[in-house]
């Protein structure tokens, strides 16, 4: 099973909680808002904990059972 990580960039306040829990997956962009740098940078459990720890609930982790759409599972919205 693969996952899809979606960040609502309008809700993100750049707290860095996601970086604490899953530093291989998330980073803060130049604008101080979270981005996915590697959707496979951490194990799924750590990514889900990072999403749950987001104070504004800006991160969504979705299960995928089919092939990935495009070269990257991650998506940054906003």
Chimera marker file (.cmm) of the C-alpha trace (Angstrom):
<marker_set name="trace">
<marker id="1" x="0.000" y="0.000" z="0.000" r="1" g="1" b="0" radius="0.5"/>
<marker id="2" x="1.208" y="3.486" z="-0.756" r="1" g="1" b="0" radius="0.5"/>
<marker id="3" x="0.174" y="6.757" z="0.781" r="1" g="1" b="0" radius="0.5"/>
<marker id="4" x="-0.523" y="10.213" z="-0.525" r="1" g="1" b="0" radius="0.5"/>
<marker id="5" x="0.478" y="13.208" z="1.603" r="1" g="1" b="0" radius="0.5"/>
<marker id="6" x="-1.424" y="16.450" z="1.090" r="1" g="1" b="0" radius="0.5"/>
<marker id="7" x="-0.498" y="19.736" z="2.762" r="1" g="1" b="0" radius="0.5"/>
<marker id="8" x="-3.021" y="22.556" z="2.868" r="1" g="1" b="0" radius="0.5"/>
<marker id="9" x="-0.530" y="25.398" z="2.571" r="1" g="1" b="0" radius="0.5"/>
<marker id="10" x="-3.137" y="27.988" z="3.534" r="1" g="1" b="0" radius="0.5"/>
<marker id="11" x="-3.735" y="26.264" z="6.896" r="1" g="1" b="0" radius="0.5"/>
<marker id="12" x="-0.062" y="25.568" z="7.677" r="1" g="1" b="0" radius="0.5"/>
<marker id="13" x="1.477" y="27.979" z="10.197" r="1" g="1" b="0" radius="0.5"/>
<marker id="14" x="5.004" y="26.564" z="9.988" r="1" g="1" b="0" radius="0.5"/>
<marker id="15" x="5.111" y="25.196" z="13.544" r="1" g="1" b="0" radius="0.5"/>
<marker id="16" x="7.661" y="22.542" z="12.543" r="1" g="1" b="0" radius="0.5"/>
<marker id="17" x="5.903" y="19.699" z="14.370" r="1" g="1" b="0" radius="0.5"/>
<marker id="18" x="5.967" y="17.656" z="11.164" r="1" g="1" b="0" radius="0.5"/>
<marker id="19" x="9.734" y="18.126" z="10.945" r="1" g="1" b="0" radius="0.5"/>
<marker id="20" x="10.132" y="16.844" z="14.479" r="1" g="1" b="0" radius="0.5"/>
<marker id="21" x="8.162" y="13.636" z="13.864" r="1" g="1" b="0" radius="0.5"/>
<marker id="22" x="9.151" y="12.941" z="10.252" r="1" g="1" b="0" radius="0.5"/>
<marker id="23" x="12.283" y="14.915" z="9.319" r="1" g="1" b="0" radius="0.5"/>
<marker id="24" x="12.999" y="12.776" z="6.265" r="1" g="1" b="0" radius="0.5"/>
<marker id="25" x="9.600" y="13.565" z="4.767" r="1" g="1" b="0" radius="0.5"/>
<marker id="26" x="8.871" y="17.198" z="5.640" r="1" g="1" b="0" radius="0.5"/>
<marker id="27" x="10.721" y="20.498" z="5.531" r="1" g="1" b="0" radius="0.5"/>
<marker id="28" x="9.773" y="24.144" z="5.660" r="1" g="1" b="0" radius="0.5"/>
<marker id="29" x="9.956" y="26.037" z="2.399" r="1" g="1" b="0" radius="0.5"/>
<marker id="30" x="11.477" y="29.486" z="1.979" r="1" g="1" b="0" radius="0.5"/>
<marker id="31" x="8.063" y="30.923" z="2.855" r="1" g="1" b="0" radius="0.5"/>
<marker id="32" x="8.019" y="29.067" z="6.205" r="1" g="1" b="0" radius="0.5"/>
<marker id="33" x="5.282" y="26.674" z="5.130" r="1" g="1" b="0" radius="0.5"/>
<marker id="34" x="5.611" y="22.888" z="5.247" r="1" g="1" b="0" radius="0.5"/>
<marker id="35" x="6.454" y="20.941" z="2.094" r="1" g="1" b="0" radius="0.5"/>
<marker id="36" x="6.978" y="17.257" z="1.371" r="1" g="1" b="0" radius="0.5"/>
<marker id="37" x="10.575" y="16.664" z="0.359" r="1" g="1" b="0" radius="0.5"/>
<marker id="38" x="10.416" y="12.865" z="0.209" r="1" g="1" b="0" radius="0.5"/>
<marker id="39" x="7.144" y="10.962" z="0.661" r="1" g="1" b="0" radius="0.5"/>
<marker id="40" x="9.174" y="7.840" z="1.498" r="1" g="1" b="0" radius="0.5"/>
<marker id="41" x="11.654" y="9.630" z="3.777" r="1" g="1" b="0" radius="0.5"/>
<marker id="42" x="10.113" y="8.135" z="6.930" r="1" g="1" b="0" radius="0.5"/>
<marker id="43" x="7.985" y="5.110" z="7.662" r="1" g="1" b="0" radius="0.5"/>
<marker id="44" x="4.226" y="5.459" z="7.345" r="1" g="1" b="0" radius="0.5"/>
<marker id="45" x="3.635" y="5.432" z="11.098" r="1" g="1" b="0" radius="0.5"/>
<marker id="46" x="5.936" y="8.424" z="11.662" r="1" g="1" b="0" radius="0.5"/>
<marker id="47" x="4.274" y="10.319" z="8.795" r="1" g="1" b="0" radius="0.5"/>
<marker id="48" x="0.837" y="9.678" z="10.285" r="1" g="1" b="0" radius="0.5"/>
<marker id="49" x="2.036" y="10.809" z="13.728" r="1" g="1" b="0" radius="0.5"/>
<marker id="50" x="3.395" y="13.982" z="12.121" r="1" g="1" b="0" radius="0.5"/>
<marker id="51" x="0.011" y="14.626" z="10.481" r="1" g="1" b="0" radius="0.5"/>
<marker id="52" x="-1.820" y="14.025" z="13.759" r="1" g="1" b="0" radius="0.5"/>
<marker id="53" x="0.578" y="16.379" z="15.547" r="1" g="1" b="0" radius="0.5"/>
<marker id="54" x="-0.054" y="19.262" z="13.175" r="1" g="1" b="0" radius="0.5"/>
<marker id="55" x="-1.688" y="22.000" z="15.285" r="1" g="1" b="0" radius="0.5"/>
<marker id="56" x="-3.794" y="23.274" z="12.369" r="1" g="1" b="0" radius="0.5"/>
<marker id="57" x="-4.510" y="19.848" z="10.831" r="1" g="1" b="0" radius="0.5"/>
<marker id="58" x="-2.929" y="21.035" z="7.578" r="1" g="1" b="0" radius="0.5"/>
<marker id="59" x="-1.540" y="17.573" z="6.725" r="1" g="1" b="0" radius="0.5"/>
<marker id="60" x="-3.679" y="14.770" z="5.364" r="1" g="1" b="0" radius="0.5"/>
<marker id="61" x="-2.403" y="11.239" z="4.778" r="1" g="1" b="0" radius="0.5"/>
<marker id="62" x="-4.505" y="9.114" z="2.447" r="1" g="1" b="0" radius="0.5"/>
<marker id="63" x="-4.207" y="5.422" z="1.625" r="1" g="1" b="0" radius="0.5"/>
<marker id="64" x="-3.678" y="4.489" z="-1.986" r="1" g="1" b="0" radius="0.5"/>
<marker id="65" x="-4.092" y="1.025" z="-3.383" r="1" g="1" b="0" radius="0.5"/>
<marker id="66" x="-3.496" y="1.713" z="-7.060" r="1" g="1" b="0" radius="0.5"/>
<marker id="67" x="-0.474" y="2.996" z="-8.950" r="1" g="1" b="0" radius="0.5"/>
<marker id="68" x="0.835" y="6.460" z="-8.191" r="1" g="1" b="0" radius="0.5"/>
<marker id="69" x="-0.359" y="9.365" z="-10.280" r="1" g="1" b="0" radius="0.5"/>
<marker id="70" x="2.778" y="10.922" z="-11.692" r="1" g="1" b="0" radius="0.5"/>
<marker id="71" x="6.313" y="10.625" z="-10.359" r="1" g="1" b="0" radius="0.5"/>
<marker id="72" x="5.558" y="11.711" z="-6.793" r="1" g="1" b="0" radius="0.5"/>
<marker id="73" x="3.030" y="10.567" z="-4.207" r="1" g="1" b="0" radius="0.5"/>
<marker id="74" x="3.138" y="13.905" z="-2.402" r="1" g="1" b="0" radius="0.5"/>
<marker id="75" x="1.029" y="16.889" z="-3.209" r="1" g="1" b="0" radius="0.5"/>
<marker id="76" x="1.196" y="20.393" z="-1.823" r="1" g="1" b="0" radius="0.5"/>
<marker id="77" x="-2.045" y="22.305" z="-2.125" r="1" g="1" b="0" radius="0.5"/>
<marker id="78" x="-2.739" y="25.955" z="-1.782" r="1" g="1" b="0" radius="0.5"/>
<link id1="1" id2="2" r="1" g="1" b="0" radius="0.2"/>
<link id1="2" id2="3" r="1" g="1" b="0" radius="0.2"/>
<link id1="3" id2="4" r="1" g="1" b="0" radius="0.2"/>
<link id1="4" id2="5" r="1" g="1" b="0" radius="0.2"/>
<link id1="5" id2="6" r="1" g="1" b="0" radius="0.2"/>
<link id1="6" id2="7" r="1" g="1" b="0" radius="0.2"/>
<link id1="7" id2="8" r="1" g="1" b="0" radius="0.2"/>
<link id1="8" id2="9" r="1" g="1" b="0" radius="0.2"/>
<link id1="9" id2="10" r="1" g="1" b="0" radius="0.2"/>
<link id1="10" id2="11" r="1" g="1" b="0" radius="0.2"/>
<link id1="11" id2="12" r="1" g="1" b="0" radius="0.2"/>
<link id1="12" id2="13" r="1" g="1" b="0" radius="0.2"/>
<link id1="13" id2="14" r="1" g="1" b="0" radius="0.2"/>
<link id1="14" id2="15" r="1" g="1" b="0" radius="0.2"/>
<link id1="15" id2="16" r="1" g="1" b="0" radius="0.2"/>
<link id1="16" id2="17" r="1" g="1" b="0" radius="0.2"/>
<link id1="17" id2="18" r="1" g="1" b="0" radius="0.2"/>
<link id1="18" id2="19" r="1" g="1" b="0" radius="0.2"/>
<link id1="19" id2="20" r="1" g="1" b="0" radius="0.2"/>
<link id1="20" id2="21" r="1" g="1" b="0" radius="0.2"/>
<link id1="21" id2="22" r="1" g="1" b="0" radius="0.2"/>
<link id1="22" id2="23" r="1" g="1" b="0" radius="0.2"/>
<link id1="23" id2="24" r="1" g="1" b="0" radius="0.2"/>
<link id1="24" id2="25" r="1" g="1" b="0" radius="0.2"/>
<link id1="25" id2="26" r="1" g="1" b="0" radius="0.2"/>
<link id1="26" id2="27" r="1" g="1" b="0" radius="0.2"/>
<link id1="27" id2="28" r="1" g="1" b="0" radius="0.2"/>
<link id1="28" id2="29" r="1" g="1" b="0" radius="0.2"/>
<link id1="29" id2="30" r="1" g="1" b="0" radius="0.2"/>
<link id1="30" id2="31" r="1" g="1" b="0" radius="0.2"/>
<link id1="31" id2="32" r="1" g="1" b="0" radius="0.2"/>
<link id1="32" id2="33" r="1" g="1" b="0" radius="0.2"/>
<link id1="33" id2="34" r="1" g="1" b="0" radius="0.2"/>
<link id1="34" id2="35" r="1" g="1" b="0" radius="0.2"/>
<link id1="35" id2="36" r="1" g="1" b="0" radius="0.2"/>
<link id1="36" id2="37" r="1" g="1" b="0" radius="0.2"/>
<link id1="37" id2="38" r="1" g="1" b="0" radius="0.2"/>
<link id1="38" id2="39" r="1" g="1" b="0" radius="0.2"/>
<link id1="39" id2="40" r="1" g="1" b="0" radius="0.2"/>
<link id1="40" id2="41" r="1" g="1" b="0" radius="0.2"/>
<link id1="41" id2="42" r="1" g="1" b="0" radius="0.2"/>
<link id1="42" id2="43" r="1" g="1" b="0" radius="0.2"/>
<link id1="43" id2="44" r="1" g="1" b="0" radius="0.2"/>
<link id1="44" id2="45" r="1" g="1" b="0" radius="0.2"/>
<link id1="45" id2="46" r="1" g="1" b="0" radius="0.2"/>
<link id1="46" id2="47" r="1" g="1" b="0" radius="0.2"/>
<link id1="47" id2="48" r="1" g="1" b="0" radius="0.2"/>
<link id1="48" id2="49" r="1" g="1" b="0" radius="0.2"/>
<link id1="49" id2="50" r="1" g="1" b="0" radius="0.2"/>
<link id1="50" id2="51" r="1" g="1" b="0" radius="0.2"/>
<link id1="51" id2="52" r="1" g="1" b="0" radius="0.2"/>
<link id1="52" id2="53" r="1" g="1" b="0" radius="0.2"/>
<link id1="53" id2="54" r="1" g="1" b="0" radius="0.2"/>
<link id1="54" id2="55" r="1" g="1" b="0" radius="0.2"/>
<link id1="55" id2="56" r="1" g="1" b="0" radius="0.2"/>
<link id1="56" id2="57" r="1" g="1" b="0" radius="0.2"/>
<link id1="57" id2="58" r="1" g="1" b="0" radius="0.2"/>
<link id1="58" id2="59" r="1" g="1" b="0" radius="0.2"/>
<link id1="59" id2="60" r="1" g="1" b="0" radius="0.2"/>
<link id1="60" id2="61" r="1" g="1" b="0" radius="0.2"/>
<link id1="61" id2="62" r="1" g="1" b="0" radius="0.2"/>
<link id1="62" id2="63" r="1" g="1" b="0" radius="0.2"/>
<link id1="63" id2="64" r="1" g="1" b="0" radius="0.2"/>
<link id1="64" id2="65" r="1" g="1" b="0" radius="0.2"/>
<link id1="65" id2="66" r="1" g="1" b="0" radius="0.2"/>
<link id1="66" id2="67" r="1" g="1" b="0" radius="0.2"/>
<link id1="67" id2="68" r="1" g="1" b="0" radius="0.2"/>
<link id1="68" id2="69" r="1" g="1" b="0" radius="0.2"/>
<link id1="69" id2="70" r="1" g="1" b="0" radius="0.2"/>
<link id1="70" id2="71" r="1" g="1" b="0" radius="0.2"/>
<link id1="71" id2="72" r="1" g="1" b="0" radius="0.2"/>
<link id1="72" id2="73" r="1" g="1" b="0" radius="0.2"/>
<link id1="73" id2="74" r="1" g="1" b="0" radius="0.2"/>
<link id1="74" id2="75" r="1" g="1" b="0" radius="0.2"/>
<link id1="75" id2="76" r="1" g="1" b="0" radius="0.2"/>
<link id1="76" id2="77" r="1" g="1" b="0" radius="0.2"/>
<link id1="77" id2="78" r="1" g="1" b="0" radius="0.2"/>
</marker_set>
